[in-house]
C-alpha cells in the first residue's frame, strides 16, 4: 500500500529501536550467565536439558498470564489514544489503524505468543514420550516470543503515537486516495470514485476540526494535501479510464453537486472535471470558515489555488477557469465577511497568477483577472472597504507592467485600470497614485503614449488630490511597508529612476488639462 511506503522511514526507526533493546537484553543475559558461573563462561542454554516439567509448566503459566496482561494493557492504551485522535480530527483514523499491517502484526504476535504458552503448558502437563529433538525446544520458543513481546512495547508505542499524529493521518489519507486513483483502471471505477470522494471530505473535516481547535498548522497541511492530490490526479488524467470522468449517480448525489443547477452540472460532465470541482469546492468551504479567524489558512488556500492554475494553465484550461472562479468566490466571501486583510492577500495571489498567465501567452485569461480585480475592488469600495479599491488599482498596474512588451494586451489592461474608479468611490488617492506610478514606468521606458493616456484620464481630477499623491511619491523612501504583512510592499514607494519622471508626467497632465479647457 502507498501508506506503507510513506511510513517506511518510521518503521525502520522502530526496528532499530527494537534491535537495540534486543542487543541490551542479550548482553544482560550473557552478563547474568557469567556471574552465575562464578566468573567463568556458562552456556546460556545448558539449563534447558535439566529443566523439569513442573518448573517449565510453572514458568509457561506465568508467562501466559504476563503476556495476556500486557496485551490487555496494550489494547486499552492504544484504543484510548486512537479514539481520542479520531474524536478530535477524523474517524478515519480508526479505519487506517485497523488496516495498518504493523498494528495487525503486533497484535497477532501477542495473541500467538499467549496461545503458544497456554498450549505448551497443556502439552507439558501430559505424559512424556520419546526423547525430543531439542530438549525444551518449545519452551525456548515460547520464552523467545515472550521476550520479543516485551521488547517491542516501547518501539510499538512510539509507532502508535506517531501513527495517530494528524500530519501522518493526512499523509496516509492522501497516499491511499492517490493509490486508489492510480489503480482505477483495474478496479470498480464507481467504488473508486466513492472512496476518493470520502477521502477528500475526510481531509476537509481534518482541516475544519483543526481550525476549530486553533491547530492552524494542521489545517494548512490538510489544505496542502487536497491541493497536491488534485495536482497529482490532474497529471494522471491521460492514464485514467473513461469511466473516471463520467458524472454518474455517485457524483450527482454528492453533497457538492446534488443542488447544482443542470447547466452547471452538464458543463462539469462535458469537461470531465468533477474531481477538480469537488476539491475546489472543499477549498471554498474551508476558506469561508477561515475568513476572519484563520487568515493564514485562507492565504494558504489562495496560494495553492494559484499554483494549481499556473501548473495546468496550458494543459488543462477547464482547471484554470475553475481556479479563477475559486478566486472570485474567495474575494466575494472575504468582502461579505468584511475582512479586507484576507481579501488583500487573495488579490495578491490573483495578481501573481495574472502575471504568470501573461508570461505563458494567455492574455485573455490575464485580462479576465484584471477585470475581476476591478469588479471586486469596486464591490469592496461600495461595501465601505475602500482600501481594496486601492489594492486593486495597484495590482492591475503591475499586470500592465508585466504586459509592457505586448502592446495589445498592455492597452487592454491599461483600459481596465483607467476605468477602475467609479461614481461615489472613496480612497481615490491610492488609485491615482497607482496610475501615476504606472505612468512613470512608461516614461522610464521611453514610451510616451501610454503615459499620455494616463495623463488624459487624470487631467480632470482635483488638483489637491494629485498634489497629495505626488508629495507621497516624492517623499516615501522605504520600499518596504513598516508593518508585518505577507506582501511587505509599500504602495507609496517609487524607485529613484521613476521618481525623477514625476515632473515630466505632471507637465503632461497640465498640458492635457489646459487643452481640454481651451476646447471647452
C-alpha positions in Angstrom: 0.0 0.0 0.0 1.1 3.6 -0.6 0.6 4.5 3.0 3.2 1.8 3.9 5.7 3.3 1.6 5.1 6.8 3.1 6.0 5.5 6.6 8.9 3.3 5.6 11.4 5.5 7.4 9.3 5.5 10.6 9.1 1.7 10.6 12.9 1.5 10.1 13.3 3.7 13.1 11.1 1.3 15.2 13.1 -1.7 14.0 16.3 -0.1 15.0 14.9 0.6 18.5 13.8 -3.0 18.8 17.2 -4.3 17.7 18.9 -2.0 20.3 16.7 -3.3 23.1 17.3 -6.9 21.9 21.1 -6.3 22.0 20.9 -5.0 25.5 18.8 -7.9 26.6 21.3 -10.4 25.2 24.1 -8.6 26.8 22.3 -8.7 30.2 21.7 -12.4 29.7 25.3 -13.1 29.0 26.3 -11.0 32.0 23.9 -12.9 34.2 25.2 -16.3 32.9 28.8 -15.2 33.5 28.1 -14.1 37.1 26.2 -17.3 37.8 29.1 -19.3 36.6 31.5 -17.8 39.2 33.3 -15.7 36.7 33.6 -18.5 34.1 31.6 -18.6 30.9 28.4 -20.6 31.3 26.4 -21.7 28.3 23.1 -19.9 28.5 21.1 -22.9 27.1 22.6 -25.6 29.2 19.9 -25.3 31.8 17.3 -26.4 29.3 18.3 -30.0 29.5 18.0 -30.1 33.2 14.8 -28.1 33.5 12.0 -30.2 35.0 8.5 -30.4 33.6 6.9 -28.9 36.7 9.3 -26.0 36.6 8.7 -25.4 32.8 4.9 -25.7 33.4 5.0 -23.0 36.1 7.1 -20.7 34.0 4.9 -21.1 31.0 1.7 -20.5 33.0 3.2 -17.3 34.5 4.4 -16.2 31.1 0.9 -16.7 29.5 -0.5 -14.5 32.3 2.1 -11.8 31.8 1.7 -11.7 28.0 -2.1 -11.7 28.3 -2.0 -8.9 30.9 0.4 -6.8 28.7 -1.8 -7.4 25.7 -4.8 -6.2 27.6 -3.0 -3.1 28.7 -1.7 -2.5 25.2 -5.1 -2.8 23.7 -6.6 -0.4 26.3 -3.9 2.3 25.8 -3.9 2.1 22.1 -7.7 2.1 21.9 -7.8 5.3 24.1 -5.2 7.0 22.0 -6.8 6.2 18.7 -10.2 7.1 19.9 -9.1 10.5 21.2 -7.3 11.2 17.9 -10.4 10.1 16.0 -12.7 12.3 18.0 -10.5 15.3 17.6 -9.7 15.1 13.9 -11.5 12.3 11.9 -13.0 8.9 12.5 -11.0 7.7 9.5 -8.0 7.3 11.9 -9.7 4.2 13.3 -10.1 2.7 9.9 -6.5 3.4 9.0 -5.3 1.9 12.2 -7.2 -1.3 11.8 -5.9 -1.8 8.3 -2.3 -1.0 9.0 -0.1 -4.1 8.7 2.2 -3.2 11.5 -0.6 -2.9 14.0 -2.2 -6.1 12.8 1.2 -7.9 13.0 2.0 -6.7 16.6 -1.5 -7.7 17.9 -1.3 -11.0 16.2 2.1 -11.7 17.6 0.9 -11.0 21.1 -2.1 -13.3 20.7 0.0 -16.1 19.2 2.5 -15.9 22.0 -0.3 -16.2 24.6 -1.8 -19.2 22.7 1.6 -20.9 22.4 2.3 -20.5 26.1 -1.1 -21.9 27.1 -0.9 -24.9 24.8 2.7 -25.7 25.7 1.6 -25.7 29.3 -1.1 -28.3 28.4 1.4 -30.4 26.5 3.9 -30.4 29.3 1.3 -31.5 31.8 0.8 -34.7 29.8 2.9 -37.9 29.8 6.4 -37.8 28.5 7.1 -39.7 25.2 10.3 -40.3 23.2 13.3 -38.1 23.6 12.7 -34.7 22.0 14.9 -33.4 19.1 15.7 -30.4 21.2 15.0 -30.7 24.9 12.5 -28.0 26.0 12.7 -26.5 22.4 9.0 -25.4 22.6 9.7 -23.8 26.0 12.6 -21.9 24.5 10.5 -20.8 21.6 7.8 -19.5 23.9 10.3 -17.6 26.0 11.8 -16.1 23.0 8.4 -14.9 21.7 7.5 -13.5 25.1 10.8 -11.7 25.3 10.1 -10.2 21.9 6.7 -9.1 23.0 8.1 -7.2 26.0 11.0 -5.7 24.0 8.7 -4.4 21.2 6.4 -2.5 23.6 8.4 0.8 23.6 9.0 0.9 19.9 5.4 0.0 19.2 4.1 2.7 21.5 6.3 5.2 19.7 4.9 3.9 16.4 1.3 4.3 17.6 1.8 7.8 18.8 3.5 8.7 15.5 0.7 6.9 13.6 -2.1 8.9 15.1 -0.4 12.3 14.7 -2.6 14.4 12.4 0.2 15.1 9.9 0.7 11.4 9.4 -3.0 10.8 9.1 -3.2 13.5 6.4 -0.3 11.9 4.6 -1.9 8.4 4.7 -5.3 9.6 3.5 -3.8 11.4 0.6 -1.5 8.5 -0.2 -4.2 5.9 -0.1 -6.5 8.1 -2.3 -3.8 8.6 -4.9 -3.1 4.9 -4.9 -6.8 4.2 -5.5 -6.9 6.6 -8.4 -3.8 5.0 -9.9 -5.5 1.6 -9.8 -8.8 2.9 -11.1 -8.4 1.1 -14.4 -8.1 -2.3 -12.7 -10.9 -1.8 -10.1 -14.6 -0.9 -9.9 -14.3 2.7 -11.0 -17.6 3.6 -9.3 -16.3 2.3 -6.0 -13.0 4.1 -6.5 -14.9 7.4 -7.0 -16.8 6.9 -3.8 -13.7 6.1 -1.9 -11.8 9.1 -3.2 -14.7 11.4 -2.5 -14.8 10.1 1.1 -11.1 10.7 1.4 -11.4 14.3 0.1 -14.2 15.0 2.6 -12.1 13.5 5.4 -9.3 15.9 4.6 -11.7 18.8 4.7 -13.0 17.5 8.1 -9.5 17.3 9.4 -8.8 20.9 8.3 -12.1 22.2 9.7 -11.6 20.4 13.1 -8.0 21.7 13.3 -9.2 25.3 12.7 -11.8 24.9 15.5 -9.1 23.8 17.9 -6.7 26.6 16.6 -4.3 24.0 15.1 -3.8 26.0 12.0 -0.6 24.2 11.1 -2.6 21.0 10.7 -5.3 22.8 8.8 -2.7 24.1 6.4 -1.3 20.6 6.0 -4.7 19.3 5.1 -5.2 22.1 2.5 -1.8 21.3 1.0 -2.8 17.6 0.8 -6.0 18.5 -1.0 -4.2 20.7 -3.5 -1.3 18.2 -4.1 -3.9 15.4 -4.6 -5.7 17.4 -7.2 -2.3 18.2 -8.9 -1.3 14.6 -9.0 -4.7 13.3 -10.3 -4.6 16.0 -13.0 -1.3 14.8 -14.1 -2.7 11.3 -14.3 -5.7 12.3 -16.5 -4.2 10.7 -19.6 -3.9 7.3 -17.8 -7.4 7.2 -16.2 -10.2 5.2 -17.8 -13.1 7.0 -19.4 -15.5 6.0 -16.6 -13.5 8.1 -14.2 -14.7 11.3 -15.9 -18.3 10.3 -16.1 -20.7 12.1 -13.8 -22.7 9.1 -12.6 -25.2 8.8 -9.8 -22.4 8.6 -7.2 -21.2 12.0 -8.3 -24.7 13.6 -8.9 -25.9 12.6 -5.4 -22.8 14.0 -3.7 -23.4 16.9 -1.3 -21.3 19.3 -3.5 -23.3 18.5 -6.7 -26.8 17.5 -5.6 -28.0 21.1 -5.5 -26.1 22.2 -8.6 -28.2 23.5 -11.5 -28.5 21.3 -14.5 -26.5 23.6 -16.9 -23.6 23.8 -14.4 -23.6 20.0 -13.8 -23.7 19.5 -17.6 -20.7 21.7 -18.0 -18.7 19.6 -15.4 -19.8 16.4 -17.1 -18.8 17.7 -20.6 -15.3 18.7 -19.4 -14.9 15.6 -17.1 -13.9 17.9 -14.3 -16.0 16.7 -11.4 -12.9 15.9 -9.3 -11.4 19.3 -9.8 -14.7 20.9 -8.9 -15.0 18.7 -5.8 -11.6 19.7 -4.5 -12.0 23.4 -5.2 -15.5 23.4 -3.5 -13.9 21.9 -0.4 -11.3 24.6 -0.5 -14.0 27.3 -0.8 -15.8 25.8 2.2 -12.6 25.9 4.2 -11.9 29.4 3.0 -15.3 30.5 4.3 -14.5 29.1 7.7 -11.1 30.6 7.8 -12.1 34.2 6.9 -11.7 36.5 9.8 -10.3 33.8 12.2 -7.6 31.9 10.4 -6.2 34.3 7.8 -3.0 32.2 7.3 -5.1 29.2 6.3 -7.2 31.4 3.9 -3.9 32.7 2.4 -2.6 29.1 2.0 -5.8 28.2 0.2 -5.3 31.1 -2.2 -1.6 30.2 -2.7 -2.4 26.6 -3.6 -5.2 27.6 -5.9 -2.7 29.9 -7.8 -0.1 27.2 -8.0 -2.7 24.7 -9.4 -3.8 27.3 -12.0 -0.2 28.1 -13.0 0.8 24.4 -13.3 -2.0 23.4 -15.6 -2.9 26.7 -17.3 -1.8 25.4 -20.7 -2.6 21.7 -20.5 -6.0 22.0 -18.7 -7.9 25.2 -19.5 -11.0 24.0 -17.6 -9.0 23.7 -14.4 -7.6 27.2 -15.0 -11.2 28.5 -15.3 -12.3 26.7 -12.2 -9.3 28.2 -10.3 -10.2 31.7 -11.4 -13.8 31.1 -10.3 -12.5 30.0 -7.0 -10.5 33.2 -6.7 -13.7 35.2 -7.4 -15.5 33.2 -4.7 -12.7 33.8 -2.2 -12.9 37.6 -2.8 -16.7 37.6 -2.5 -16.5 35.6 0.8 -13.9 37.9 2.2 -15.8 41.1 1.2 -19.1 39.7 2.6 -17.3 38.9 5.8 -15.9 42.4 5.9 -12.3 41.0 6.1 -10.2 43.4 4.0 -6.9 41.8 5.2 -7.8 38.4 3.8 -9.0 40.0 0.5 -5.8 41.9 0.4 -3.8 38.6 0.4 -6.1 36.9 -2.1 -5.8 39.9 -4.5 -2.0 39.5 -4.3 -2.2 35.8 -5.2 -4.6 36.5 -8.0 -2.3 39.2 -9.4 0.6 36.8 -9.4 -1.5 34.4 -11.4 -2.3 37.1 -13.9 1.4 37.9 -14.3 2.2 34.2 -14.9 -0.6 34.0 -17.5 0.8 36.9 -19.4 4.2 35.1 -19.4 2.5 32.0 -20.8 0.9 33.9 -23.6 -2.6 33.6 -22.1 -3.5 37.3 -22.4 -7.3 36.8 -22.5 -7.2 34.9 -19.2 -5.0 37.7 -17.8 -7.5 40.3 -18.9 -10.1 38.3 -17.1 -8.0 38.6 -13.9 -7.7 42.3 -14.3 -11.4 42.8 -15.0 -12.4 40.8 -11.9 -9.9 42.6 -9.7 -11.6 45.8 -10.8 -15.0 44.4 -10.2 -14.3 43.2 -6.7 -12.4 46.4 -5.9 -15.4 48.4 -6.8 -17.6 46.0 -4.8 -15.4 46.4 -1.8 -15.5 50.2 -2.1 -19.3 50.1 -2.3 -19.3 47.9 0.8 -17.3 50.5 2.7 -14.0 48.8 2.3 -12.3 51.4 0.1 -8.8 50.2 0.8 -9.3 47.2 -1.5 -10.0 49.6 -4.4 -6.5 51.0 -4.0 -5.1 47.5 -3.7 -6.9 46.5 -6.9 -5.5 49.5 -8.8 -2.0 48.7 -7.6 -2.3 45.1 -8.7 -3.8 45.9 -12.1 -0.9 48.4 -12.7 1.5 45.6 -12.1 -0.3 43.5 -14.7 0.0 46.4 -17.2 3.8 46.5 -16.4 4.0 42.7 -17.0 2.4 43.1 -20.4 4.5 46.1 -21.4 6.1 44.2 -24.3 2.8 43.1 -25.6 1.1 46.3 -26.9 -2.4 44.8 -27.5 -2.6 43.2 -24.0 -1.0 46.2 -22.4 -3.5 48.6 -23.9 -6.4 46.4 -22.9 -5.2 46.1 -19.3 -4.5 49.8 -19.2 -8.1 50.5 -20.2 -9.2 48.4 -17.2 -7.0 50.3 -14.8 -8.2 53.7 -16.0 -11.8 52.6 -15.6 -11.4 51.2 -12.0 -12.7 54.3 -10.3 -16.5 54.8 -10.2 -19.0 57.4 -9.1 -19.0 57.9 -5.4 -15.8 55.9 -4.9 -13.7 56.7 -1.8 -9.9 56.5 -1.4 -9.2 57.7 -4.9 -5.9 58.9 -3.7 -4.5 55.4 -3.7 -6.0 54.7 -7.2 -4.5 57.9 -8.6 -1.2 57.2 -7.0 -1.0 53.7 -8.7 -1.9 55.3 -12.0 0.9 57.9 -11.6 3.4 55.2 -10.7 2.5 53.3 -13.9 2.9 56.4 -16.0 6.5 56.9 -14.7 7.2 53.3 -15.6 6.4 54.0 -19.2 8.3 57.3 -19.2 11.4 55.5 -18.0 11.0 53.1 -20.9 10.6 56.0 -23.3 7.0 55.1 -24.2 5.1 58.4 -24.0 1.8 57.3 -25.5 0.6 55.2 -22.5 1.7 57.9 -20.2 -0.4 60.4 -22.2 -3.4 58.2 -21.9 -3.0 58.2 -18.1 -2.4 61.9 -18.1 -5.6 62.5 -20.0 -7.5 60.4 -17.5 -6.1 62.4 -14.6 -6.5 65.8 -16.2 -9.9 66.3 -14.8 -9.0 65.1 -11.3 -8.9 67.5 -8.3 -5.6 69.4 -8.2 -5.3 68.9 -4.4 -5.6 65.2 -4.6 -3.0 64.9 -7.4 -0.6 67.1 -5.4 -1.0 64.9 -2.3 -0.3 61.8 -4.4 2.8 63.5 -5.9 4.1 64.5 -2.4 3.7 61.0 -1.1 5.6 59.5 -4.0 8.4 62.1 -3.8 9.0 61.7 0.0 8.5 58.0 0.6 12.0 56.5 1.0 11.3 52.9 2.1 10.2 50.2 -0.4 9.1 48.0 2.5 5.9 48.6 4.5 6.5 49.4 8.1 4.3 46.7 9.5 4.4 42.9 9.1 2.4 41.8 6.1 2.5 39.0 3.6 3.2 41.4 0.8 5.7 43.6 2.6 5.4 46.3 -0.1 5.0 50.0 0.4 2.4 51.2 -2.1 3.6 54.8 -1.8 7.2 54.0 -2.7 8.6 54.9 -6.2 12.1 53.9 -7.3 14.5 56.9 -7.8 14.7 56.5 -11.6 10.9 56.6 -11.8 10.6 59.4 -9.2 12.7 61.5 -11.4 9.9 61.3 -14.1 7.2 62.8 -11.9 7.8 66.3 -13.1 7.6 65.2 -16.7 4.4 63.4 -16.1 2.7 66.2 -14.2 3.7 68.5 -17.0 1.8 66.2 -19.4 -1.2 66.4 -17.0 -1.1 70.2 -17.0 -0.8 70.4 -20.8 -3.7 68.0 -21.2 -5.9 69.9 -18.8 -5.1 73.2 -20.5 -6.0 71.8 -23.9 -9.2 70.4 -22.5 -10.2 73.8 -21.0 -9.3 75.5 -24.2 -11.6 73.2 -26.2 -14.4 73.7 -23.6 
